[in-house]
Amino acid sequence: MRRKFFVSTALVAVGALAIAASSATAGAAPTAGAAALHQFEGTVVSKNSATRTFRLRDSERGTFRIRVTRNTRFERIAGFRGLKVGATNIESTVRRSDGRWIAVEVERSGGGGEHGGDDNSGGDDNSGSDDD
């Protein structure tokens, strides 16, 4: 009788460990398609229509080159054409892809200075020409 109790307890313990391990790893790793979103806010310092990029100077984080795609949403701005050099209070929600910042959304903000996300992936990308 004592042996049955030991075997049953051991099986329950192994089962509990297996469940704990599977639930811990299920939420730990993001899917390959998921990318962390970051938010920058500032002044448009340059725009390049040929490459569909603009540079946004965030006073707290530096200057970032941001690429606009056909999936980029614009709010309170008339699309990429409506984005003008010198425009202030421009907020962009971006994701990092192949070493580039890709705009998910670009909008004219209220200028509150609140930032979301983390920018530890780097900033101050001053390479290349951004003239238009």
C-alpha positions as CSV (number, residue, x, y, z in Angstrom):
1,M,0.0,0.0,0.0
2,R,2.8,2.4,0.8
3,R,4.4,1.8,-2.6
4,K,1.2,2.8,-4.4
5,F,1.0,6.0,-2.5
6,F,4.6,6.8,-3.4
7,V,4.1,6.1,-7.1
8,S,0.9,8.1,-7.2
9,T,2.5,11.1,-5.5
10,A,5.5,11.0,-7.8
11,L,3.2,10.9,-10.9
12,V,1.2,13.9,-9.6
13,A,4.4,15.8,-8.9
14,V,5.8,15.1,-12.4
15,G,2.4,16.1,-14.0
16,A,2.3,19.3,-12.0
17,L,5.9,20.2,-13.1
18,A,5.0,19.5,-16.8
19,I,2.0,21.8,-16.6
20,A,4.0,24.5,-14.9
21,A,6.8,24.3,-17.4
22,S,4.4,24.4,-20.4
23,S,2.5,27.4,-19.1
24,A,5.6,29.3,-18.3
25,T,7.1,28.9,-21.8
26,A,3.7,29.6,-23.5
27,G,3.7,33.3,-22.6
28,A,7.4,33.9,-22.4
29,A,8.4,34.1,-26.0
30,P,6.6,36.4,-28.4
31,T,5.6,35.1,-31.8
32,A,7.9,35.8,-34.7
33,G,5.4,38.3,-36.2
34,A,5.0,40.3,-33.0
35,A,7.2,43.3,-32.6
36,A,7.3,45.7,-29.7
37,L,5.8,49.1,-30.5
38,H,7.5,52.4,-29.6
39,Q,6.3,55.9,-29.7
40,F,8.2,59.0,-30.6
41,E,6.9,62.6,-30.6
42,G,8.5,65.7,-32.0
43,T,9.3,67.9,-35.0
44,V,9.7,66.7,-38.6
45,V,13.2,67.8,-39.5
46,S,13.4,66.3,-43.0
47,K,11.3,64.2,-45.5
48,N,12.3,62.1,-48.5
49,S,9.5,61.3,-50.8
50,A,11.6,58.9,-52.9
51,T,12.3,56.6,-50.0
52,R,9.0,57.4,-48.2
53,T,10.9,58.3,-45.0
54,F,10.9,61.3,-42.6
55,R,13.1,62.2,-39.7
56,L,11.5,63.0,-36.4
57,R,13.4,64.9,-33.7
58,D,12.2,63.8,-30.3
59,S,13.5,66.2,-27.7
60,E,13.8,63.4,-25.1
61,R,15.1,60.6,-27.3
62,G,17.0,62.0,-30.3
63,T,16.3,61.9,-34.1
64,F,14.8,58.9,-35.8
65,R,14.4,58.0,-39.5
66,I,10.9,56.5,-39.9
67,R,9.7,54.7,-43.0
68,V,6.0,55.0,-44.1
69,T,4.4,52.0,-45.8
70,R,1.0,51.6,-47.4
71,N,-0.2,50.1,-44.1
72,T,0.7,53.2,-42.1
73,R,-2.4,54.9,-40.6
74,F,-2.5,58.7,-40.6
75,E,-4.7,60.7,-38.2
76,R,-5.2,64.5,-38.4
77,I,-2.6,64.6,-41.2
78,A,-3.5,64.2,-44.9
79,G,-1.2,61.2,-45.5
80,F,2.5,61.3,-46.3
81,R,2.0,64.3,-48.5
82,G,0.5,66.2,-45.6
83,L,3.5,65.6,-43.5
84,K,5.6,68.8,-43.7
85,V,9.2,69.6,-42.7
86,G,8.9,71.8,-39.6
87,A,5.6,70.3,-38.4
88,T,5.6,70.1,-34.6
89,N,3.7,67.8,-32.2
90,I,3.9,64.9,-34.6
91,E,3.5,61.5,-32.9
92,S,4.5,58.2,-34.5
93,T,3.9,54.7,-33.3
94,V,6.6,52.5,-34.8
95,R,8.0,49.0,-34.8
96,R,11.5,47.9,-35.6
97,S,11.9,45.7,-38.7
98,D,15.3,44.8,-40.3
99,G,17.0,47.6,-38.4
100,R,14.5,50.2,-39.5
101,W,11.7,52.1,-37.8
102,I,8.5,51.4,-39.6
103,A,5.5,53.7,-38.9
104,V,2.4,51.9,-37.8
105,E,0.6,55.3,-37.2
106,V,1.5,58.9,-37.7
107,E,-0.7,61.7,-36.2
108,R,-0.7,65.3,-35.0
109,S,-0.8,65.1,-31.2
110,G,-1.8,67.4,-28.5
111,G,1.8,67.9,-27.5
112,G,1.6,66.5,-24.0
113,G,5.0,64.9,-24.2
114,E,3.9,61.5,-23.0
115,H,5.8,58.6,-24.5
116,G,5.0,55.0,-24.7
117,G,7.3,52.0,-25.2
118,D,11.0,51.7,-24.8
119,D,13.6,53.0,-27.1
120,N,16.6,50.9,-26.1
121,S,17.0,49.8,-29.7
122,G,18.8,52.9,-30.4
123,G,18.1,56.3,-32.0
124,D,19.9,59.2,-33.5
125,D,20.1,57.7,-36.9
126,N,21.9,60.4,-38.9
127,S,23.0,58.2,-41.8
128,G,21.9,58.9,-45.4
129,S,20.3,61.8,-47.2
130,D,16.9,63.1,-46.3
131,D,16.2,65.9,-48.7
132,D,13.0,66.7,-50.5
